[in-house]
Amino acid sequence: MKLADLLETLDYECIQGTTDVEVGAVVYNSREITPGSLFICIEGAVYDGHGFASQAVESGAVAVVTSKPVTGLEGKNVSVIRVADTRYAMAYISAAWFGHPAEKLKVIGITGTKGKTTTTYLVKSILEHAGLKVGLVGTIEAIIGETHIHANNTTPESYRLQEDFARMVDAGLDAVVMEVSSQALKLHRTQGFVFDYGIFTNLEPDHIGPNEHADFEEYLECKGRLFRQCRVGIVNGDDIHTANVVEGHSCELETFGTGEACMLRARNLELVQGPGELGVGFQVAGLMDFDVRMPFPGRFSVYNALCAIAICRHFQVEIPAIREALESVKVKGRIERVDVSDRFTVLIDYAHNAMALESLLTTLREYRPGRLVCMFGCGGNRSRQRRYEMGEVSGRLADFTVITSDNPRFEEPKAIMEDIKIGIGKTDGKYVEICDRREAIAYCLSNAKEGDLIVLAGKGHEDYQEIKGIKYPMDEREIIQKLLEGGLKHI
């Protein structure tokens, strides 16, 4: 493909060479250069691609895209393109390189602090019940037909995203539903195309700190960019930040929620509880009118379901298909129930910060369990404040806490646990410390009492434990199964 064609939708300056050059590959990692490549200099948290431009040319790059001066290219047979922002440029170049695949799909983008992952799976399930072929891009994985690809980021780099879109088109898919992180919006990973539907779930302070967002205002502003890049915006009408998030929007807007002003709303909420069941039921009103029952507990599950219904309404999905999908869908690591015993309930959830843990435990308390038992740890090489806060939340809301290890990374697990104890020490909460996570799970199951609700928090969908730079296999579902097979059957 000609360089000029890749740059067609961008403002740029050719400061060396010509745009009439054939490009054989688009690359943003200098180690992947092949002869004939276009190398895009991306500035990251650790490395800056501008420092590798000369090396890329030595390896065969015929063109380089930069946003600041680079040295060592003078007099070399290479085209140098200057743009204002190389990440922004990469999104448009990637879209062109793959033939603008998003234009051949219905693209649904979901942003917000909580609920993105669950809602993407709900939407996928409903649309597939209606007969559509749907891809998914999110925190857990990318799904393209029958292929499941482990995710490294909630929203991948723009090149990888466009590559996924192209593979979805080749697989004959009709639509894709994807999580859109604030970091992705900040770094322009979702530029180069227009979303058919942009979704806002909710907003609370999160992802604020080094290499993320400078403050809550920036976090909010980045979330709002989605509504200047979509045709229809579907937003939570109950969230206090919605007006600010959609400020300056260029799309049509619809609202969902529980308030009477919301266009699609839930009424008559009721908790559903019984042997092997922990869920919620409600009536959908406004733009649609029917009853729903789903196997996810709590008010936030109602919002996730409403959001999914609001999206699928645009695809003319019939009510029976919506009901059937909501009753049967499961999301790995998101309030995931594991069959262990009729005497008590075990859930696995990804809650890995104080905000998520408080929301989860508050919701589960509404079901009035005999005891609410919370097992969790905290990640290493992360804010110690998170540990204090999670300890305090569990001490305050759980009847009993099992402090254990999560992903200690390069820290000592016991040191992390000591930080958690500082937080739980601010409460009257009872707890035990069991450093080995497998042993902690065994303790929870062996000591379970009639009517207990046990939450294994923090790992969720993750099937590994990261220690000293190595990811060791560890899936909580497999651990439970082996425990049941190896001597805990009496529970």
Disulfide bonds with the S-S distance in Angstrom:
none
